[in-house]
Amino acid sequence: MIISDERDKVAEFFAREEMDPPTFVWNPDPETFPHPLMKHFLATWQQMPHAPDRPIPLAKDFDVFAFRSAIGHMMYLDVIDGGRDFRYRVYGSRIAQFSGFDLTGKNLGKSDAPSISRDFMLACYKALVRRQEPLFTQHKSPRDFLVATWSRILVPLVDETGATTRLLGVNIPSGKEPLNTGVRSVFT
């Protein structure tokens, strides 16, 4: 659905859960981002080294220090089995504070994230593996979730063969205060 830009099917998927459809934009204009950190993040990714014949940065050249301003909101994922699932190497401390759980070291497919959010993110990540283009998403949380809206920019990282092996993103919540559940990321 997301890979082929089928917005009607995505809207139907969310309507079944009585939720507004998400926004998703391939190769977004950074000037439209709701948060300046997202613009800086995308510019940093675009400045990473890459092969002359490929605009996608190499995973081996990822330097967490280049992205230090985003670390609390950053997600860094391994692509498992060509995109069948995704393991969070880093799930930022600010994301964990707002969501109430830390996915660092966990696979998305087996996570405790709300099913509608998990299924949407799996679809986004799988599409990102195949399209290899920056993706902006924004969606409202399920009613019983304490964050009103999540805004993300997601980008791929490849190996020397051009296969997407890692994903990188920033995830910025808005509309609510952090949970005081004591959940802390291992990266705090």
C-alpha positions as CSV (number, residue, x, y, z in Angstrom):
1,M,0.0,0.0,0.0
2,I,2.6,2.5,1.0
3,I,5.2,1.5,-1.5
4,S,2.9,2.1,-4.4
5,D,1.4,5.3,-2.8
6,E,-2.1,3.7,-2.5
7,R,-3.6,6.3,-0.1
8,D,-7.1,5.0,-0.3
9,K,-6.1,1.5,0.9
10,V,-4.1,3.0,3.8
11,A,-7.1,5.2,4.7
12,E,-9.4,2.1,4.7
13,F,-6.9,0.3,6.9
14,F,-7.0,3.1,9.5
15,A,-10.8,3.6,9.2
16,R,-11.3,0.0,10.3
17,E,-9.7,1.1,13.6
18,E,-11.8,4.3,13.6
19,M,-8.6,6.4,13.2
20,D,-7.8,9.3,10.8
21,P,-5.5,8.2,7.9
22,P,-1.8,9.0,8.2
23,T,0.1,11.4,6.0
24,F,3.0,9.9,4.1
25,V,5.2,11.7,1.6
26,W,8.1,10.2,-0.4
27,N,11.1,12.5,-0.9
28,P,9.5,15.2,1.2
29,D,10.4,18.9,1.0
30,P,12.2,19.6,4.3
31,E,10.6,23.1,4.4
32,T,7.3,21.3,5.2
33,F,8.6,19.4,8.3
34,P,6.8,20.3,11.5
35,H,10.0,20.3,13.6
36,P,13.4,21.8,12.7
37,L,15.2,18.7,14.1
38,M,13.7,16.7,11.1
39,K,15.2,19.2,8.6
40,H,18.6,19.0,10.2
41,F,18.4,15.2,10.4
42,L,17.6,14.8,6.7
43,A,20.4,17.3,5.7
44,T,22.9,15.3,7.8
45,W,21.8,12.0,6.1
46,Q,22.2,13.6,2.7
47,Q,25.7,14.7,3.6
48,M,26.8,11.2,4.5
49,P,29.3,9.5,2.2
50,H,27.9,7.4,-0.6
51,A,29.0,5.7,-3.7
52,P,29.2,8.0,-6.8
53,D,26.6,5.9,-8.6
54,R,24.2,5.7,-5.6
55,P,22.6,8.6,-3.7
56,I,22.0,6.4,-0.6
57,P,24.6,6.5,2.2
58,L,26.4,3.3,3.2
59,A,25.5,1.8,6.5
60,K,29.2,1.3,7.4
61,D,29.7,5.1,7.2
62,F,26.9,5.8,9.8
63,D,28.4,8.0,12.6
64,V,26.1,8.4,15.5
65,F,28.0,11.6,16.6
66,A,26.9,13.3,13.3
67,F,23.3,12.8,14.5
68,R,23.8,13.6,18.1
69,S,21.3,16.4,18.2
70,A,18.6,13.9,17.3
71,I,19.7,11.0,19.5
72,G,16.8,11.2,21.9
73,H,14.3,11.0,19.0
74,M,16.3,8.6,16.9
75,M,15.5,5.1,15.7
76,Y,18.3,3.0,14.2
77,L,17.1,-0.4,12.9
78,D,18.6,-3.6,11.3
79,V,16.7,-4.9,8.3
80,I,16.1,-8.6,9.1
81,D,15.8,-11.2,6.3
82,G,15.4,-8.6,3.5
83,G,12.7,-6.7,5.3
84,R,10.6,-9.5,6.9
85,D,11.1,-7.8,10.2
86,F,13.2,-5.0,11.8
87,R,15.3,-4.9,15.0
88,Y,15.8,-1.6,16.9
89,R,19.4,-1.0,17.6
90,V,18.4,2.3,19.1
91,Y,15.0,3.5,20.2
92,G,15.6,7.1,21.5
93,S,15.0,8.0,25.1
94,R,12.4,10.7,24.2
95,I,10.4,8.2,22.1
96,A,10.5,5.7,25.0
97,Q,9.4,8.5,27.5
98,F,6.4,9.4,25.4
99,S,5.4,5.9,24.3
100,G,5.9,4.2,27.6
101,F,8.1,1.4,26.2
102,D,11.6,0.9,24.9
103,L,12.1,-1.2,21.8
104,T,15.9,-1.1,21.9
105,G,17.1,-4.6,21.0
106,K,13.6,-5.8,20.1
107,N,12.0,-6.8,16.8
108,L,9.1,-4.6,15.6
109,G,7.0,-7.6,14.5
110,K,7.0,-9.0,18.0
111,S,6.8,-5.7,19.9
112,D,4.2,-4.6,22.4
113,A,3.4,-1.5,20.3
114,P,-0.3,-1.0,19.5
115,S,-1.1,-3.3,16.6
116,I,-2.3,-0.5,14.3
117,S,0.9,1.4,14.9
118,R,3.1,-1.7,14.6
119,D,1.4,-2.7,11.3
120,F,1.7,0.8,9.9
121,M,5.4,1.0,10.8
122,L,6.1,-2.5,9.3
123,A,4.5,-1.4,6.1
124,C,6.5,1.9,6.1
125,Y,9.8,0.1,6.8
126,K,9.2,-2.6,4.1
127,A,8.4,0.1,1.6
128,L,11.5,2.1,2.6
129,V,13.7,-1.1,2.0
130,R,12.3,-1.4,-1.5
131,R,12.0,2.3,-2.6
132,Q,15.2,3.5,-0.9
133,E,13.9,7.1,-0.6
134,P,13.3,9.3,2.4
135,L,9.8,9.0,3.8
136,F,7.9,11.4,6.0
137,T,5.0,10.1,8.0
138,Q,2.6,11.6,10.4
139,H,-0.2,9.9,12.2
140,K,-2.4,10.2,15.2
141,S,-2.1,7.6,17.9
142,P,-4.8,5.2,18.9
143,R,-7.3,6.8,21.3
144,D,-6.0,4.9,24.3
145,F,-2.4,6.1,23.6
146,L,-1.1,9.2,25.3
147,V,0.6,10.9,22.4
148,A,-1.6,12.8,20.1
149,T,0.6,12.8,16.9
150,W,3.8,11.1,15.8
151,S,5.9,12.8,13.0
152,R,8.7,10.8,11.5
153,I,11.3,11.1,8.8
154,L,12.8,7.7,7.8
155,V,15.8,7.1,5.5
156,P,17.6,4.0,4.3
157,L,21.2,3.0,4.6
158,V,22.7,0.4,2.2
159,D,25.6,-2.1,2.0
160,E,28.2,-2.1,-0.8
161,T,25.8,-4.1,-3.1
162,G,23.1,-1.5,-2.8
163,A,20.8,-3.6,-0.6
164,T,19.1,-1.7,2.3
165,T,20.5,-3.2,5.5
166,R,19.7,-0.5,8.0
167,L,17.0,2.2,8.5
168,L,17.4,5.4,10.4
169,G,14.8,7.9,11.5
170,V,13.6,10.5,13.9
171,N,10.3,10.2,15.6
172,I,8.9,13.3,17.2
173,P,5.7,13.2,19.4
174,S,3.4,16.1,19.9
175,G,0.3,16.9,21.8
176,K,0.9,15.3,25.1
177,E,3.4,15.3,28.0
178,P,5.9,12.3,28.5
179,L,4.6,9.4,30.5
180,N,6.1,9.1,34.0
181,T,6.2,5.3,33.9
182,G,9.9,5.1,34.7
183,V,10.6,3.6,31.3
184,R,14.0,4.6,30.2
185,S,15.9,3.9,27.0
186,V,19.2,2.1,27.4
187,F,20.5,5.2,25.5
188,T,19.6,7.8,28.2
